[in-house]
């Protein structure tokens, strides 16, 4: 077999695998800017991935965890049981700093209350925001905590 043909036979599937990862939103996206976050305003972003201190948290299909950018520097959403709201300041290169969150105080099943606690603590520990083709990724400085949202 021709060596160029062999290289192509190996390189093409590898390239397709790499590109398919980008197409499904598994990339890190681009650092958030005021303009890119404004394009997400008033859209319910569904939490599709949650990693807390390096451990993947299983999200039930009906978890209903959302984040909505309600205006410049303001967010609101649903966290497993309750509604929450808060603010943020966006810095250079996607740096994000959160103001304290407020939330309603309804009780729910223990597993949902635990999920809500994990989500809210993870969200407030994030310091970087990246906008992707499909939504938003928030993560901690060391990326051990990561919250992914899709439109």
LINRA-V981174 format. One record per helix or strand of 3 or more residues. SS is the DSSP state (helix for helix, strand for strand). FROM is the first residue (numbers start at 1). LEN is the number of residues. Records with the same first field share a line. If there is no record, write none. Layout:
SS->FROM-LEN  FROM-LEN
This chain:
helix->3-21  34-5  92-3  110-16
strand->45-8  66-6  74-6  82-9  95-4  128-4  135-5  146-5
